[in-house]
Amino acid sequence: MGTHYHHLTLEDRCDLARLHAAGRSLRHIAATLDRPPSTVAREMKRNRSRTQGYQPGYAEQQARARRWRGAKLDRDAALRTTVLTHLQQGWTPEQVAGRLARDAGRPVISYETIYRFLYAQIARTKTYAWRHYLPHAKATRGRRRTRRSPAALMAHRRPLADRPAAADRQTPGHWEADLMLVRTYGQAGLTLHERTSRLLLAVRPPGKAAAPIAHALTHLLTPVPPHGRQTVTFDNGTEFAFHHRLHALGIETFFCDFYAPWQKGGVENAIGRLRRTLPRKTDLATLSDQRFHHLVHAYNHTPRKCLGYATPAEIFIHQVLHLKCESTFPRARE
């Protein structure tokens, strides 16, 4: 067996400083610490302060700095390029770490290492452009404000409590719907989120009135097989007043409790992710259809931790469509 070496600990350095201040010899200190005298002599020579002598705290910092070889992403240029490329695509550090581990069959890098690398670059270079690699491009999170829904009564409205127990995240065919509003009045994106696969369907309706919204919902859900479109859950916005038109497709509709949009948290989360590339200040009139569908396509092909770092498109095709509509339905959304 080879020789094993153990670095001096902070406790060892504290004992060394105490014994040295008491006037003990190097050999006495070495015997007390159970170390070779050369180790003690080298420690006091390399890690002492020029002005204050040997201080254990300063010595510990010097020893750690000497052993530091740089962050993992500093040392591995290929891994750094891969990570930064995925971050530029809108992936979170956790998604990057999870997908790399899934592809390699083993842990490659932790998301905390990625966060630390980005923050260290900001502190070291004073270049705040590094923050744009993060999903929200900011270091702090703010509180969300909730607004009262103007809807008090809704024709054929059924509360969420009546939704069948089968409408969980293990059974496909249950959707959540919401509008993604922007700053310009009258503009919005209609989003549909499938609860099992987290697949997102989105379209820009011509207006926020109930009639065009109901028409857009029918247009989005008609190509889906009947077993994949069982229920849709809405909030209490009046734009969904004609929800009952979906009943002709065999779809049951339900509504969240008043002032509780979090009950359809899947679509709320999806909209939050879309806002990384479509912030509220976006003018949808200047956004081409190709660009809009490209952003939705990117969302559906981004790995998710809740799916074992598979993508929503992969889960929807394999578990919901069972590969029957692979050649038609995804293209219909492009």
C-alpha positions, 0 to 999 in steps of 0.5 A: 500500500502507498503512503497516505498524506493528510493536509493540516486542518484548521484545528492543527493550525490553531494548535501550531500557532498556540504552541509557537506563541508559547515558545515551543520548538519545532520538534516539540510542536511536530510531536504534539501534532503527530507530524514530521518536523519538516511539515511544521517547518514548511507550514510556518514558512509558506503560510505565515503573514509577513507583518503579523507572523503565523496566524491560523486563519490566514494560513488556512486561506493561503493553503486553500488558495494554493490547492484551488485549480479553478472551477470545473467549467474553467478547466473543461473548455468542451463542457463549458461550451456545451453548457453555455450553448444550452443556456443560450437556448433558454434551458435552466442550469438544472435542465442542462445538468439533468440532460447531460446526466441522462445522455451520459448515464452518469452525473456530469455536472451539478446545476449548483456548479453552473450557477456558481460559475456564472456568478463568479464570472460576474464578480470576476469580470464585472461583466453583467452580461453573464446574467443573461444566461440565467432564465430570468436574467436577475438574481432575486425573485419578486412576489406575484400579485393576484387580481380579482376575476371579473366573472361572477357567473358563467353559463354551464360553469362547473367547479374544479371540485367536479373534475373526475379524479382521473384527471391527474398527471398520470392520466393523459388527455386533461388540459389547462388553458389560459391567455398570455397577455402582453402590454399592447391592448387586445393582443394575447396568446392562447395556450393549452397545456397537457397535464401529463406530458406538459406539451404546450399548444399555442396560437394568437387569436384575433381578439380576446372576446369569447367567440374567437377564443372558443373558435381557437380552442376548437381549432387546437383540440380538433386534431387531437385523438378523442382519448387525448382531449377529455377535459379542459380547466380554465380560470374565471376570465370572461374570455372563456364564456363560450367554453361549452362549445367544446362539449361538441367534441366530447370535452368536459370543461371545468373552472378554478375556484374564484381567486385561485388561478394556481389551481391550474399551475401547469399552464401558469408555469408554461406561460412563465417559461414562454415569457423568457423569450416573449416578455410582456413588452413584446408586440405580437403584431410584429412577431411572425408566425414562423417565429411564434411557432418556433418558440413553442417548438423550442418549449416542447423540445426542452427537457423537464426535470418532472419528466425525468429530463425527457421533453414534452414532445417525447412524452406526448408522442410516445405516451399520449399519441402512441406514435399513431399521429407522429407524422401529422399532428406535430407538423400541424402545430408548426 
